Amino acid sequence: MQQRLDGGEVVILDGATGTELEKRGVSMDDAAWDAAALATHPDTVREVHEDYIRAGADVIITNTFATARHVLEPAGMGERFRELNVRAVTLAKEARENAADGPVFIAGSISTFIARYDYSYEPRAEKARANYREQAEVLAETGIDVIALEMMRDIEQTTYALEAAVATGLPVWIGFSCKTTDEGTVMLWDGDHTLAEALEQIPPLGASLVSIMHTLIEDTPAALREVSGRWSGPIGAYPHSGEFIMPNWQFVDMISPEDFATQAQGWLEMGVQLIGGCCGIGPEHIRLLKERLPARVPARD
């Protein structure tokens, strides 16, 4: 995969897993969100992966966005931590075997998601480091191709997660979630730090790709400009459409596949290579990306 990125190729990522499960009738847990589906609806998780592969995704992301120990414990599933993380990768591998006609890479997700979106559940330094390290090591043992750090929304937790991921020796893709102020400043979701401040810490820690993800589509271009001005490596974009009210996604003001593909073309012109979608973006969006986007990033003047 790194060779494709280094060669200037466009790589199609999958779309959302959690919201796609919700669309298919899977109930979201009020603490562990889509992680519970690994126990209750594994076949549906596999089917979502298969549909993205058939839509043209070059990379699928495991359903481990909400499977850190500090997320599973409030849901009463802490003792199933290893089982559920391993199962998530197994389901992705089975989907690849069932649906892929060519190479499909598997990214293991680690996020800063917290139970019930309540910051009292956010682990402090020692526990955070231990939990992210534990999850990164389990995912690495399963044979994934890359670790995707998702919803990186502050500097503290991002640093802990990134240290843990890089220590596995696997390539690490880091995905920041951002918002833009009325004055045009691109902030991390915590509202305390700018994206520019976060990017200053990334190169020494060893990420190999920086994405803007789980960010409103309208806020994505400004965030991408910040990344391209401070990061010389490959760039990704996989924003969301809609709104989250825990534990359910609100499918309001959803972007059409056609409009999403048009937006993605603009990201390509900004130098983005890895393109997919997050919450609210489904297989139909990914299929159109595969059909309409070029195989390589356009030459920039």
C-alpha positions in Angstrom: 0.0 0.0 0.0 2.8 2.4 0.8 4.3 1.8 -2.6 1.0 2.8 -4.2 0.8 6.0 -2.2 4.5 6.8 -2.9 3.8 6.3 -6.6 1.0 8.9 -6.6 -1.9 6.5 -7.0 -5.4 7.3 -5.7 -6.4 4.8 -3.1 -10.1 4.2 -2.4 -11.0 3.7 1.3 -14.3 2.3 2.5 -17.2 4.2 4.0 -18.7 4.1 7.4 -19.2 0.8 9.3 -21.2 1.9 12.4 -23.8 4.0 10.6 -24.1 1.4 7.8 -24.9 -1.2 10.5 -27.5 1.1 11.9 -29.1 1.5 8.5 -29.3 -2.3 8.3 -31.3 -2.5 11.6 -28.5 -3.2 14.0 -29.1 -1.5 17.4 -26.2 0.7 18.6 -25.1 0.2 22.2 -25.4 3.3 24.4 -21.8 2.9 25.7 -19.9 0.9 23.1 -21.8 2.1 20.0 -21.0 -0.3 17.1 -18.6 -2.5 19.0 -21.6 -4.6 20.3 -22.4 -5.6 16.8 -19.3 -7.8 16.8 -21.1 -10.0 19.4 -24.7 -9.6 18.3 -24.5 -9.3 14.4 -21.1 -10.6 13.2 -22.6 -11.7 9.8 -23.9 -8.1 9.2 -20.5 -6.7 10.0 -18.9 -9.1 7.5 -21.6 -8.1 4.9 -20.8 -4.4 5.3 -17.2 -5.1 4.6 -18.1 -7.2 1.6 -20.3 -4.5 0.1 -17.5 -2.0 0.4 -15.1 -4.3 -1.3 -17.6 -5.0 -4.1 -18.1 -1.2 -4.4 -14.4 -0.9 -5.2 -12.6 -0.1 -1.9 -8.9 -0.8 -1.9 -8.8 -0.6 1.9 -11.4 -1.7 4.5 -11.3 -0.6 8.1 -12.0 -3.1 10.9 -14.9 -2.5 13.2 -12.6 -1.7 16.1 -13.4 2.0 16.4 -15.1 1.5 19.7 -13.3 -1.6 21.1 -10.7 -0.1 23.4 -10.9 -1.5 26.9 -12.1 1.8 28.4 -15.0 1.7 25.9 -16.0 -1.9 26.4 -15.9 -1.9 30.2 -18.8 0.6 30.7 -20.8 -1.6 28.3 -20.1 -4.7 30.4 -17.9 -6.2 27.8 -14.4 -5.6 29.1 -13.6 -9.2 29.6 -14.3 -9.8 25.9 -11.7 -7.2 24.8 -9.3 -9.6 23.0 -12.1 -11.7 21.6 -14.0 -8.8 20.0 -10.9 -7.2 18.6 -9.7 -10.4 17.0 -13.2 -11.2 15.7 -13.3 -7.8 14.0 -10.2 -8.5 12.0 -11.3 -12.1 11.3 -14.6 -10.7 9.8 -12.7 -8.3 7.6 -10.4 -11.1 6.4 -13.4 -13.3 5.7 -15.1 -10.5 3.7 -11.9 -10.0 1.7 -11.8 -13.7 0.9 -15.5 -13.7 -0.1 -15.6 -10.5 -2.1 -12.2 -9.4 -3.4 -11.1 -9.9 -7.0 -7.8 -8.1 -6.4 -5.7 -6.8 -3.5 -7.6 -5.4 -0.6 -5.8 -4.1 2.4 -7.0 -4.1 6.0 -6.6 -1.2 8.4 -7.1 -1.7 12.1 -9.0 1.2 13.7 -8.0 2.7 17.0 -9.9 5.8 18.1 -10.4 8.2 20.9 -14.1 7.4 21.1 -15.3 7.3 24.7 -18.4 5.8 26.3 -21.6 7.8 26.0 -19.4 10.8 24.8 -18.9 11.5 28.5 -15.4 12.8 29.2 -15.5 11.2 32.7 -14.9 7.9 30.9 -11.7 9.3 29.2 -8.7 7.4 30.5 -5.9 9.4 32.1 -2.3 9.1 31.0 -1.2 5.8 32.5 -4.4 3.9 31.7 -4.7 5.5 28.3 -1.2 4.5 27.3 -1.8 0.9 28.6 -5.2 0.6 26.8 -4.0 2.0 23.4 -0.9 -0.2 23.6 -3.0 -3.2 24.4 -5.3 -2.7 21.5 -2.5 -1.8 19.1 -0.6 -5.0 20.0 -3.7 -7.2 19.6 -4.5 -5.7 16.2 -0.9 -6.1 15.1 -0.9 -9.8 16.1 -3.8 -10.5 13.8 -1.9 -9.5 10.7 -3.5 -6.2 9.7 -1.7 -4.1 7.1 -1.9 -0.7 8.8 -3.2 0.9 11.9 -5.7 3.7 11.3 -5.9 6.2 14.2 -9.4 7.7 13.9 -11.2 10.7 15.5 -8.0 12.1 16.9 -9.6 15.1 18.6 -7.0 16.4 21.0 -3.3 16.4 21.5 -3.0 14.4 24.7 -5.0 11.2 23.7 -3.6 11.4 20.2 -0.1 11.3 21.5 -0.8 8.2 23.6 -2.5 6.4 20.7 0.1 7.4 18.2 3.0 6.2 20.4 1.2 2.8 20.9 0.5 2.4 17.2 4.0 3.3 16.0 5.6 0.9 18.5 4.0 -2.1 16.6 6.2 -1.4 13.6 3.2 -1.2 11.3 2.5 1.8 9.1 0.3 4.3 10.9 -2.4 6.5 9.4 -3.6 9.3 11.6 -7.0 10.8 11.1 -7.9 14.2 12.7 -11.4 15.3 13.4 -11.7 19.1 13.1 -14.1 22.0 13.0 -13.7 25.5 11.6 -14.4 28.6 13.7 -16.4 31.5 12.3 -13.0 33.3 11.9 -11.7 30.4 9.7 -9.4 28.8 12.3 -9.2 25.0 12.0 -9.5 23.5 15.5 -9.4 20.0 16.8 -12.7 18.8 18.2 -11.6 19.5 21.7 -11.7 23.2 20.9 -8.5 23.8 22.9 -5.9 23.2 20.2 -5.6 24.1 16.5 -4.9 21.5 13.9 -1.7 23.4 13.2 -0.5 22.8 16.8 -1.3 19.1 16.5 0.6 18.7 13.2 3.7 20.1 14.7 3.9 17.0 16.8 3.3 14.4 14.2 6.6 13.9 12.1 8.8 13.0 15.1 6.3 10.4 16.2 6.3 8.4 13.0 2.9 8.6 11.2 3.1 7.7 7.5 -0.2 9.4 6.3 -2.3 12.2 7.7 -6.1 12.3 7.1 -9.0 14.6 7.8 -11.8 12.3 8.8 -15.1 12.3 10.8 -15.2 16.0 10.0 -18.1 17.9 8.3 -17.7 17.9 4.5 -17.8 21.7 4.4 -15.0 21.9 7.0 -12.8 19.5 5.1 -11.1 21.7 2.5 -9.8 24.2 5.1 -8.4 21.4 7.2 -6.8 19.8 4.2 -5.1 23.1 3.4 -3.6 23.1 6.9 -2.3 19.6 6.4 -0.8 20.2 3.0 1.0 23.3 4.3 2.6 21.4 7.2 2.9 17.8 6.1 5.0 16.5 3.2 3.7 12.9 3.2 0.5 11.3 1.7 -2.8 12.9 2.7 -6.2 11.3 3.1 -9.8 12.6 3.4 -12.9 10.7 4.7 -15.4 13.1 6.2 -18.9 12.4 7.4 -22.5 13.5 6.5 -25.2 13.9 9.1 -25.1 14.3 12.9 -24.4 12.1 15.9 -26.6 12.0 19.0 -25.3 9.1 21.0 -25.9 6.3 20.3 -27.6 6.9 17.0 -26.6 8.7 13.8 -29.0 11.3 12.5 -29.3 10.9 8.8 -30.2 14.6 8.1 -29.0 16.7 5.2 -27.2 13.8 3.7 -24.9 14.3 0.8 -25.7 12.4 -2.4 -23.2 10.0 -3.9 -22.9 12.4 -6.9 -22.2 15.5 -4.8 -19.8 13.5 -2.7 -17.8 12.4 -5.8 -17.7 16.0 -6.9 -16.3 17.1 -3.6 -13.8 14.3 -3.7 -12.5 15.5 -7.0 -11.7 18.8 -5.4 -9.8 17.1 -2.6 -7.7 15.2 -5.3 -6.8 18.6 -6.8 -5.4 19.5 -3.3 -3.1 16.5 -3.4 -5.2 14.0 -1.5 -4.6 10.4 -2.3 -6.6 8.3 0.1 -10.3 9.0 -0.2 -13.3 7.4 1.4 -16.1 8.3 3.8 -16.9 8.2 7.5 -20.3 8.2 9.3 -23.3 8.5 6.9 -21.2 7.6 3.8 -22.2 4.2 2.4 -21.3 1.7 -0.4 -23.1 3.7 -3.0 -20.8 6.7 -2.3 -17.7 4.5 -2.5 -18.9 2.9 -5.8 -19.2 6.3 -7.4 -15.7 7.3 -6.1 -14.3 4.2 -7.8 -16.0 4.9 -11.0 -15.3 8.6 -11.3 -11.9 9.3 -9.7 -8.7 8.9 -11.7 -6.2 6.2 -10.9 -3.5 8.8 -10.1 -3.5 12.2 -8.4 -3.6 15.0 -11.0 -0.4 16.8 -11.6 -0.3 20.1 -9.7 1.0 23.4 -11.1 
